[in-house]
Amino acid sequence: MMQHVLLLLLGAHLAYAGTHSFKAFYTATTGITNYPEFTTMAVVDGVVINTYDSISKQVVPRTEWMKSSEGPEYWKRQTNIAVGAEPSFKNNIQVAMGRFNQTGGVHTVQVMYGCEFDDQTGETNGFRQEGYDGEDFLLLDLKEMRWITPVMQGIPTVQKWNNHRALLEGRKHYFNTVCIEWLKKYVQYGKSSLKKTVSPQVSLLQTSSSSPVVCHATGFYPSGVTISWMRNGQEHHEDVEVGELLPNEDGTFQKTSELKVTPEEWKKNKFSCVVEHQGKTMPADELRTNTAFAEHPQTADGNEEAKVQPCTSQSTRCTPSQRRTGAQVLTDEALASQDALTLAVKDVAAGLREINESLNKLIALLGSHRSA
């Protein structure tokens, strides 16, 4: 997350064509019971490659290809970087609290930084954002090589850091050179996994006639996907809410889009959900509810599935893969669990402005009480 990843890159060529990204997230918290005061997460092309927390005090690999590609010295070095960053982040919370005239409560400081490159055009980009309590606090403008802030409380830091030209040049070098080199190295490490293409499985789900219709795309890789709605053959944008991209445990992704529509509107019109992924278009117009299963459900590639009987999360008729992929009917309980999980984590992926809301939800779930 910060440019603490000052590591030496050996030569590596690209694993596969496209745009690649490295993102790191550093989060410090105060006032949250039974939750780490400091965490980090590194992400390559949407895949989490390592994490750290102030309880374990260890940076650990989160993919087999990272674990097998780097030896003990790498993980020791990464751990030392995270341990070294922890005190400054905790201090930043105290400084920010002073700026906002706060003496207690739950507060968070977040930093997101990283880089991306297009191996076809050679174009590169770097970015760094800092937030406090879920709101933007500082932003590094690499084109102008200056810090900017949307709040008065950030002005002292902006003035100090913009006058530190050597520090600015160091950050520029990191984002334009070091970060890009390490990103290419990570992509090379994970080429067997990152280069795969898996099409999404698409379902239309609804818990009751009064609830929104959910278009659920899951199991796809890479992460780039577009979900749109059609009404009588025309694009439909009203009363549509697109969810955030979420990771699955197997390294693939999922995403939802909700359509608020009355039963009368649904019956009088032909609605369909269209998912686009890697140049392929996958439509879905058969609605699955918690009481009945579509007569002839469609697979993600448009082929007709065999007719099956409705099943519940406890039913012996449901295979583990059916429960996992949503190929069968979701019960109220299953949908409620999915909705709760989505609400708890989707805002984190939305960016700094939404992180504090997610932490508050997490606090509630845990039973707890919200750089300068």
C-alpha positions as a Markdown table, in Angstrom:
| # | Residue | x | y | z |
|---|---|---|---|---|
| 1 | Met | 0.0 | 0.0 | 0.0 |
| 2 | Met | 2.5 | 2.8 | 0.7 |
| 3 | Gln | 5.6 | 2.8 | -1.3 |
| 4 | His | 7.3 | 0.8 | 1.4 |
| 5 | Val | 7.7 | -2.0 | -1.1 |
| 6 | Leu | 11.1 | -0.9 | -2.1 |
| 7 | Leu | 12.4 | -4.1 | -3.6 |
| 8 | Leu | 14.8 | -5.0 | -6.4 |
| 9 | Leu | 13.3 | -6.5 | -9.6 |
| 10 | Leu | 15.0 | -9.0 | -11.7 |
| 11 | Gly | 14.2 | -9.0 | -15.4 |
| 12 | Ala | 10.8 | -10.5 | -16.3 |
| 13 | His | 8.7 | -10.4 | -19.4 |
| 14 | Leu | 5.0 | -10.3 | -19.4 |
| 15 | Ala | 2.8 | -13.3 | -18.7 |
| 16 | Tyr | -0.1 | -12.3 | -20.9 |
| 17 | Ala | -1.4 | -9.3 | -22.8 |
| 18 | Gly | -3.6 | -6.7 | -21.2 |
| 19 | Thr | -3.7 | -4.1 | -18.5 |
| 20 | His | -2.3 | -5.1 | -15.1 |
| 21 | Ser | -2.6 | -3.5 | -11.7 |
| 22 | Phe | -1.0 | -3.6 | -8.3 |
| 23 | Lys | -2.9 | -2.1 | -5.4 |
| 24 | Ala | -2.0 | -2.0 | -1.7 |
| 25 | Phe | -4.3 | -1.1 | 1.1 |
| 26 | Tyr | -3.1 | 0.0 | 4.6 |
| 27 | Thr | -5.7 | 0.5 | 7.3 |
| 28 | Ala | -5.2 | 1.7 | 10.9 |
| 29 | Thr | -8.1 | 1.8 | 13.4 |
| 30 | Thr | -8.8 | 2.9 | 16.9 |
| 31 | Gly | -11.6 | 2.2 | 19.3 |
| 32 | Ile | -12.6 | -1.1 | 17.7 |
| 33 | Thr | -12.7 | -4.1 | 20.1 |
| 34 | Asn | -11.3 | -7.5 | 18.9 |
| 35 | Tyr | -10.1 | -6.1 | 15.6 |
| 36 | Pro | -6.5 | -5.5 | 14.4 |
| 37 | Glu | -5.4 | -1.9 | 14.9 |
| 38 | Phe | -3.4 | -2.2 | 11.6 |
| 39 | Thr | -3.8 | -4.3 | 8.5 |
| 40 | Thr | -2.3 | -4.4 | 5.0 |
| 41 | Met | -3.3 | -6.1 | 1.8 |
| 42 | Ala | -1.6 | -6.4 | -1.5 |
| 43 | Val | -3.6 | -7.1 | -4.7 |
| 44 | Val | -2.4 | -8.0 | -8.2 |
| 45 | Asp | -5.0 | -8.0 | -11.0 |
| 46 | Gly | -7.7 | -8.3 | -8.5 |
| 47 | Val | -6.1 | -11.2 | -6.6 |
| 48 | Val | -5.0 | -10.8 | -3.0 |
| 49 | Ile | -1.3 | -11.9 | -2.9 |
| 50 | Asn | -0.5 | -11.1 | 0.7 |
| 51 | Thr | -1.9 | -9.7 | 4.0 |
| 52 | Tyr | -0.6 | -8.5 | 7.3 |
| 53 | Asp | -2.3 | -7.7 | 10.6 |
| 54 | Ser | -1.1 | -6.2 | 13.9 |
| 55 | Ile | -2.1 | -9.3 | 15.8 |
| 56 | Ser | -0.2 | -12.0 | 13.9 |
| 57 | Lys | 2.7 | -9.5 | 13.1 |
| 58 | Gln | 3.4 | -11.5 | 9.9 |
| 59 | Val | 3.0 | -10.8 | 6.2 |
| 60 | Val | 1.7 | -14.1 | 4.8 |
| 61 | Pro | 1.2 | -15.2 | 1.1 |
| 62 | Arg | -2.4 | -15.6 | -0.1 |
| 63 | Thr | -1.7 | -17.5 | -3.3 |
| 64 | Glu | 0.3 | -20.6 | -3.9 |
| 65 | Trp | 2.2 | -18.9 | -6.7 |
| 66 | Met | 3.4 | -16.1 | -4.4 |
| 67 | Lys | 4.3 | -18.6 | -1.7 |
| 68 | Ser | 6.4 | -20.7 | -4.1 |
| 69 | Ser | 8.0 | -17.8 | -6.0 |
| 70 | Glu | 9.6 | -16.0 | -3.1 |
| 71 | Gly | 11.7 | -17.3 | -0.3 |
| 72 | Pro | 11.9 | -16.6 | 3.5 |
| 73 | Glu | 14.0 | -13.4 | 3.0 |
| 74 | Tyr | 11.2 | -11.8 | 0.9 |
| 75 | Trp | 8.5 | -12.5 | 3.5 |
| 76 | Lys | 10.8 | -11.4 | 6.3 |
| 77 | Arg | 11.5 | -8.1 | 4.5 |
| 78 | Gln | 7.8 | -7.5 | 3.8 |
| 79 | Thr | 7.0 | -8.2 | 7.4 |
| 80 | Asn | 9.7 | -5.7 | 8.6 |
| 81 | Ile | 8.2 | -3.1 | 6.2 |
| 82 | Ala | 4.7 | -3.6 | 7.6 |
| 83 | Val | 5.9 | -3.6 | 11.2 |
| 84 | Gly | 7.8 | -0.4 | 10.6 |
| 85 | Ala | 4.8 | 1.3 | 9.0 |
| 86 | Glu | 2.4 | 0.4 | 11.9 |
| 87 | Pro | 3.5 | 3.1 | 14.4 |
| 88 | Ser | 3.3 | 5.9 | 11.9 |
| 89 | Phe | -0.2 | 4.9 | 10.9 |
| 90 | Lys | -1.3 | 4.8 | 14.5 |
| 91 | Asn | 0.2 | 8.2 | 15.1 |
| 92 | Asn | -1.6 | 9.5 | 12.0 |
| 93 | Ile | -4.9 | 8.7 | 13.6 |
| 94 | Gln | -4.0 | 10.7 | 16.7 |
| 95 | Val | -2.9 | 13.6 | 14.5 |
| 96 | Ala | -6.0 | 13.5 | 12.4 |
| 97 | Met | -8.2 | 13.3 | 15.6 |
| 98 | Gly | -6.5 | 16.5 | 16.8 |
| 99 | Arg | -7.1 | 18.2 | 13.5 |
| 100 | Phe | -10.8 | 17.4 | 13.7 |
| 101 | Asn | -11.0 | 18.2 | 17.4 |
| 102 | Gln | -11.9 | 14.6 | 18.4 |
| 103 | Thr | -11.0 | 13.0 | 21.7 |
| 104 | Gly | -12.4 | 9.5 | 21.4 |
| 105 | Gly | -14.6 | 7.1 | 19.4 |
| 106 | Val | -13.9 | 4.8 | 16.5 |
| 107 | His | -11.7 | 6.2 | 13.8 |
| 108 | Thr | -9.8 | 4.9 | 10.7 |
| 109 | Val | -7.0 | 6.0 | 8.6 |
| 110 | Gln | -6.7 | 4.4 | 5.2 |
| 111 | Val | -4.1 | 4.6 | 2.4 |
| 112 | Met | -4.5 | 3.0 | -1.0 |
| 113 | Tyr | -1.6 | 3.2 | -3.5 |
| 114 | Gly | -0.4 | 1.3 | -6.5 |
| 115 | Cys | 0.3 | 1.3 | -10.2 |
| 116 | Glu | -0.9 | -0.2 | -13.5 |
| 117 | Phe | 0.5 | -0.8 | -17.0 |
| 118 | Asp | -0.7 | -1.8 | -20.4 |
| 119 | Asp | 1.7 | -4.3 | -21.9 |
| 120 | Gln | 0.4 | -3.5 | -25.4 |
| 121 | Thr | 0.7 | 0.3 | -25.4 |
| 122 | Gly | 3.4 | 0.6 | -22.7 |
| 123 | Glu | 1.3 | 3.2 | -20.8 |
| 124 | Thr | 1.8 | 3.3 | -17.1 |
| 125 | Asn | 0.0 | 5.0 | -14.2 |
| 126 | Gly | 0.5 | 5.4 | -10.5 |
| 127 | Phe | -1.8 | 6.5 | -7.7 |
| 128 | Arg | -2.0 | 7.2 | -4.0 |
| 129 | Gln | -5.0 | 8.2 | -1.9 |
| 130 | Glu | -5.3 | 8.7 | 1.8 |
| 131 | Gly | -8.6 | 8.8 | 3.8 |
| 132 | Tyr | -9.8 | 9.5 | 7.3 |
| 133 | Asp | -13.0 | 8.1 | 8.7 |
| 134 | Gly | -14.1 | 7.0 | 5.2 |
| 135 | Glu | -13.7 | 10.5 | 3.6 |
| 136 | Asp | -11.0 | 11.6 | 1.2 |
| 137 | Phe | -8.2 | 13.3 | 3.0 |
| 138 | Leu | -5.2 | 13.5 | 0.7 |
| 139 | Leu | -4.5 | 12.7 | -3.0 |
| 140 | Leu | -1.2 | 12.6 | -4.9 |
| 141 | Asp | -1.5 | 14.2 | -8.3 |
| 142 | Leu | 1.4 | 12.5 | -10.2 |
| 143 | Lys | 0.9 | 14.6 | -13.3 |
| 144 | Glu | 1.4 | 17.8 | -11.4 |
| 145 | Met | 3.6 | 16.2 | -8.8 |
| 146 | Arg | 1.7 | 17.7 | -5.9 |
| 147 | Trp | -0.5 | 16.7 | -3.0 |
| 148 | Ile | -4.1 | 18.1 | -2.9 |
| 149 | Thr | -6.8 | 17.9 | -0.2 |
| 150 | Pro | -10.6 | 18.4 | -0.2 |
| 151 | Val | -10.7 | 19.4 | 3.5 |
| 152 | Met | -9.2 | 22.2 | 5.6 |
| 153 | Gln | -7.7 | 19.7 | 8.0 |
| 154 | Gly | -5.5 | 18.4 | 5.3 |
| 155 | Ile | -4.0 | 21.7 | 4.3 |
| 156 | Pro | -1.0 | 21.7 | 6.8 |
| 157 | Thr | 0.1 | 18.3 | 5.5 |
| 158 | Val | -0.3 | 19.4 | 1.9 |
| 159 | Gln | 1.8 | 22.4 | 2.5 |
| 160 | Lys | 4.5 | 20.4 | 4.3 |
| 161 | Trp | 4.7 | 17.6 | 1.8 |
| 162 | Asn | 4.6 | 19.8 | -1.3 |
| 163 | Asn | 7.6 | 21.7 | 0.0 |
| 164 | His | 9.5 | 18.4 | 0.4 |
| 165 | Arg | 10.6 | 18.1 | -3.3 |
| 166 | Ala | 13.0 | 15.2 | -2.6 |
| 167 | Leu | 10.2 | 13.1 | -1.1 |
| 168 | Leu | 8.0 | 13.9 | -4.1 |
| 169 | Glu | 10.7 | 12.8 | -6.5 |
| 170 | Gly | 11.2 | 9.7 | -4.5 |
| 171 | Arg | 7.5 | 8.9 | -4.8 |
| 172 | Lys | 7.5 | 9.6 | -8.6 |
| 173 | His | 10.4 | 7.2 | -9.0 |
| 174 | Tyr | 8.6 | 4.5 | -7.1 |
| 175 | Phe | 5.4 | 4.8 | -9.0 |
| 176 | Asn | 7.0 | 5.1 | -12.5 |
| 177 | Thr | 9.7 | 2.5 | -12.0 |
| 178 | Val | 9.9 | 0.4 | -8.9 |
| 179 | Cys | 6.1 | -0.3 | -8.6 |
| 180 | Ile | 5.8 | -1.1 | -12.3 |
| 181 | Glu | 8.8 | -3.5 | -12.2 |
| 182 | Trp | 7.4 | -5.4 | -9.3 |
| 183 | Leu | 4.0 | -5.6 | -10.8 |
| 184 | Lys | 5.5 | -7.2 | -13.9 |
| 185 | Lys | 7.4 | -9.6 | -11.7 |
| 186 | Tyr | 4.2 | -10.6 | -9.8 |
| 187 | Val | 2.3 | -11.0 | -13.1 |
| 188 | Gln | 5.1 | -13.4 | -14.2 |
| 189 | Tyr | 4.8 | -15.3 | -11.0 |
| 190 | Gly | 1.1 | -15.8 | -11.4 |
| 191 | Lys | 0.9 | -16.3 | -15.2 |
| 192 | Ser | -0.6 | -19.8 | -14.9 |
| 193 | Ser | -3.5 | -18.4 | -12.8 |
| 194 | Leu | -3.8 | -14.8 | -13.9 |
| 195 | Lys | -3.9 | -15.6 | -17.6 |
| 196 | Lys | -6.9 | -17.9 | -17.3 |
| 197 | Thr | -10.3 | -16.9 | -18.6 |
| 198 | Val | -13.4 | -18.3 | -17.0 |
| 199 | Ser | -16.9 | -17.2 | -18.1 |
| 200 | Pro | -19.4 | -16.2 | -15.5 |
| 201 | Gln | -22.5 | -18.2 | -14.5 |
| 202 | Val | -25.5 | -15.9 | -14.6 |
| 203 | Ser | -28.7 | -16.2 | -12.7 |
| 204 | Leu | -31.8 | -14.0 | -12.1 |
| 205 | Leu | -32.9 | -14.3 | -8.5 |
| 206 | Gln | -35.7 | -12.9 | -6.4 |
| 207 | Thr | -36.6 | -13.6 | -2.8 |
| 208 | Ser | -40.2 | -12.4 | -3.0 |
| 209 | Ser | -42.5 | -10.6 | -5.5 |
| 210 | Ser | -41.8 | -7.3 | -3.6 |
| 211 | Ser | -38.0 | -7.6 | -3.5 |
| 212 | Pro | -35.7 | -6.4 | -6.3 |
| 213 | Val | -34.7 | -8.8 | -9.1 |
| 214 | Val | -31.0 | -9.6 | -8.7 |
| 215 | Cys | -28.8 | -10.5 | -11.7 |
| 216 | His | -26.0 | -12.5 | -10.2 |
| 217 | Ala | -22.8 | -13.2 | -12.2 |
| 218 | Thr | -20.2 | -15.4 | -10.5 |
| 219 | Gly | -17.2 | -17.6 | -11.1 |
| 220 | Phe | -15.6 | -15.4 | -13.7 |
| 221 | Tyr | -12.0 | -14.4 | -14.3 |
| 222 | Pro | -10.5 | -11.9 | -15.1 |
| 223 | Ser | -12.5 | -9.4 | -13.1 |
| 224 | Gly | -13.7 | -7.1 | -15.9 |
| 225 | Val | -17.4 | -7.6 | -16.4 |
| 226 | Thr | -20.4 | -5.4 | -17.5 |
| 227 | Ile | -23.9 | -6.1 | -16.3 |
| 228 | Ser | -26.8 | -4.3 | -18.1 |
| 229 | Trp | -30.6 | -4.6 | -18.2 |
| 230 | Met | -32.9 | -4.8 | -21.3 |
| 231 | Arg | -36.6 | -4.0 | -21.4 |
| 232 | Asn | -38.5 | -5.1 | -24.5 |
| 233 | Gly | -35.2 | -5.2 | -26.4 |
| 234 | Gln | -34.1 | -1.7 | -25.3 |
| 235 | Glu | -31.5 | -0.7 | -22.8 |
| 236 | His | -33.0 | 0.0 | -19.4 |
| 237 | His | -31.3 | 2.2 | -16.7 |
| 238 | Glu | -34.1 | 3.2 | -14.4 |
| 239 | Asp | -34.2 | 1.8 | -10.8 |
| 240 | Val | -31.0 | -0.2 | -11.4 |
| 241 | Glu | -28.3 | -0.5 | -8.7 |
| 242 | Val | -25.0 | -2.2 | -9.7 |
| 243 | Gly | -23.1 | -3.9 | -6.8 |
| 244 | Glu | -19.4 | -3.9 | -6.3 |
| 245 | Leu | -17.0 | -6.5 | -7.6 |
| 246 | Leu | -16.4 | -9.2 | -4.9 |
| 247 | Pro | -13.8 | -12.0 | -4.8 |
| 248 | Asn | -14.7 | -15.7 | -4.5 |
| 249 | Glu | -12.5 | -18.1 | -2.4 |
| 250 | Asp | -11.3 | -19.8 | -5.6 |
| 251 | Gly | -9.8 | -16.6 | -7.0 |
| 252 | Thr | -12.7 | -15.9 | -9.4 |
| 253 | Phe | -15.1 | -13.0 | -8.9 |
| 254 | Gln | -18.8 | -12.2 | -8.5 |
| 255 | Lys | -21.0 | -9.1 | -9.1 |
| 256 | Thr | -24.6 | -8.3 | -8.9 |
| 257 | Ser | -27.0 | -5.8 | -10.4 |
| 258 | Glu | -30.4 | -5.1 | -8.8 |
| 259 | Leu | -33.6 | -4.1 | -10.7 |
| 260 | Lys | -36.5 | -2.6 | -8.7 |
| 261 | Val | -39.6 | -3.6 | -10.6 |
| 262 | Thr | -43.2 | -4.3 | -9.7 |
| 263 | Pro | -44.8 | -7.7 | -10.4 |
| 264 | Glu | -47.1 | -6.0 | -12.8 |
| 265 | Glu | -44.2 | -4.4 | -14.8 |
| 266 | Trp | -42.4 | -7.7 | -14.9 |
| 267 | Lys | -45.4 | -9.5 | -16.3 |
| 268 | Lys | -46.3 | -6.8 | -18.9 |
| 269 | Asn | -42.7 | -6.4 | -20.2 |
| 270 | Lys | -39.8 | -8.6 | -21.2 |
| 271 | Phe | -36.9 | -7.9 | -19.0 |
| 272 | Ser | -33.5 | -9.5 | -19.4 |
| 273 | Cys | -30.1 | -9.2 | -17.9 |
| 274 | Val | -27.0 | -9.1 | -20.1 |
| 275 | Val | -23.5 | -9.9 | -18.8 |
| 276 | Glu | -20.5 | -9.1 | -21.0 |
| 277 | His | -17.2 | -10.7 | -20.2 |
| 278 | Gln | -14.1 | -11.0 | -22.4 |
| 279 | Gly | -16.0 | -10.3 | -25.6 |
| 280 | Lys | -18.7 | -12.8 | -24.8 |
| 281 | Thr | -22.3 | -11.8 | -24.1 |
| 282 | Met | -24.4 | -13.9 | -21.7 |
| 283 | Pro | -28.2 | -13.0 | -21.4 |
| 284 | Ala | -30.5 | -14.2 | -18.6 |
| 285 | Asp | -34.2 | -13.8 | -18.6 |
| 286 | Glu | -35.5 | -16.8 | -16.6 |
| 287 | Leu | -36.3 | -15.7 | -13.1 |
| 288 | Arg | -35.6 | -18.0 | -10.2 |
| 289 | Thr | -37.5 | -17.5 | -7.0 |
| 290 | Asn | -37.4 | -19.1 | -3.6 |
| 291 | Thr | -40.6 | -21.1 | -4.4 |
| 292 | Ala | -40.2 | -22.4 | -7.9 |
| 293 | Phe | -37.4 | -23.1 | -10.4 |
| 294 | Ala | -37.5 | -22.0 | -14.0 |
| 295 | Glu | -38.9 | -24.6 | -16.4 |
| 296 | His | -35.8 | -24.6 | -18.6 |
| 297 | Pro | -33.0 | -22.7 | -16.9 |
| 298 | Gln | -30.1 | -21.5 | -19.0 |
| 299 | Thr | -26.4 | -22.1 | -18.4 |
| 300 | Ala | -23.9 | -19.2 | -18.7 |
| 301 | Asp | -23.1 | -20.2 | -22.3 |
| 302 | Gly | -26.7 | -20.1 | -23.3 |
| 303 | Asn | -27.2 | -23.9 | -23.4 |
| 304 | Glu | -30.3 | -25.4 | -21.7 |
| 305 | Glu | -29.8 | -27.2 | -18.5 |
| 306 | Ala | -31.6 | -30.4 | -17.5 |
| 307 | Lys | -34.8 | -29.8 | -15.6 |
| 308 | Val | -34.3 | -30.2 | -11.8 |
| 309 | Gln | -36.4 | -30.1 | -8.7 |
| 310 | Pro | -36.3 | -27.1 | -6.3 |
| 311 | Cys | -33.9 | -27.6 | -3.4 |
| 312 | Thr | -33.0 | -25.9 | -0.2 |
| 313 | Ser | -29.7 | -25.3 | 1.6 |
| 314 | Gln | -30.3 | -28.5 | 3.6 |
| 315 | Ser | -31.7 | -30.6 | 0.8 |
| 316 | Thr | -30.0 | -33.9 | 0.0 |
| 317 | Arg | -31.0 | -33.2 | -3.7 |
| 318 | Cys | -28.5 | -30.3 | -3.8 |
| 319 | Thr | -25.0 | -31.1 | -4.6 |
| 320 | Pro | -22.2 | -29.0 | -3.1 |
| 321 | Ser | -21.4 | -27.5 | -6.5 |
| 322 | Gln | -25.1 | -26.5 | -7.0 |
| 323 | Arg | -25.2 | -24.8 | -3.7 |
| 324 | Arg | -21.9 | -23.0 | -4.4 |
| 325 | Thr | -22.7 | -21.8 | -7.9 |
| 326 | Gly | -26.3 | -20.9 | -7.4 |
| 327 | Ala | -27.4 | -23.3 | -10.2 |
| 328 | Gln | -30.4 | -24.1 | -8.1 |
| 329 | Val | -33.0 | -22.1 | -6.3 |
| 330 | Leu | -31.7 | -20.0 | -3.4 |
| 331 | Thr | -33.7 | -20.1 | -0.3 |
| 332 | Asp | -34.6 | -17.0 | 1.8 |
| 333 | Glu | -31.9 | -18.0 | 4.3 |
| 334 | Ala | -29.3 | -18.4 | 1.6 |
| 335 | Leu | -30.2 | -15.1 | -0.1 |
| 336 | Ala | -30.2 | -13.3 | 3.2 |
| 337 | Ser | -26.7 | -14.6 | 4.0 |
| 338 | Gln | -25.5 | -13.5 | 0.6 |
| 339 | Asp | -27.1 | -10.1 | 1.0 |
| 340 | Ala | -25.5 | -9.7 | 4.4 |
| 341 | Leu | -22.1 | -10.6 | 3.1 |
| 342 | Thr | -22.4 | -8.3 | 0.1 |
| 343 | Leu | -23.5 | -5.4 | 2.3 |
| 344 | Ala | -20.6 | -6.0 | 4.7 |
| 345 | Val | -17.8 | -6.0 | 2.1 |
| 346 | Lys | -19.0 | -4.3 | -1.1 |
| 347 | Asp | -18.3 | -0.8 | 0.1 |
| 348 | Val | -14.6 | -1.6 | 0.8 |
| 349 | Ala | -14.1 | -2.3 | -2.9 |
| 350 | Ala | -15.8 | 1.0 | -3.8 |
| 351 | Gly | -12.9 | 3.1 | -2.5 |
| 352 | Leu | -11.8 | 5.2 | 0.3 |
| 353 | Arg | -15.1 | 7.1 | 0.7 |
| 354 | Glu | -16.9 | 3.9 | 1.5 |
| 355 | Ile | -14.4 | 2.1 | 3.7 |
| 356 | Asn | -15.6 | 3.6 | 7.0 |
| 357 | Glu | -19.2 | 2.5 | 6.3 |
| 358 | Ser | -17.9 | -1.0 | 5.8 |
| 359 | Leu | -15.9 | -0.9 | 9.0 |
| 360 | Asn | -19.0 | 0.2 | 10.9 |
| 361 | Lys | -20.9 | -2.7 | 9.5 |
| 362 | Leu | -18.1 | -5.0 | 10.5 |
| 363 | Ile | -18.1 | -3.6 | 14.0 |
| 364 | Ala | -21.8 | -4.3 | 14.2 |
| 365 | Leu | -21.3 | -7.8 | 13.1 |
| 366 | Leu | -18.6 | -8.3 | 15.7 |
| 367 | Gly | -20.8 | -6.9 | 18.4 |
| 368 | Ser | -18.5 | -3.8 | 19.0 |
| 369 | His | -19.2 | 0.0 | 19.0 |
| 370 | Arg | -16.3 | 4.8 | 14.4 |
| 371 | Ser | -2.0 | 11.2 | 7.2 |
| 372 | Ala | -1.0 | 13.5 | 8.3 |
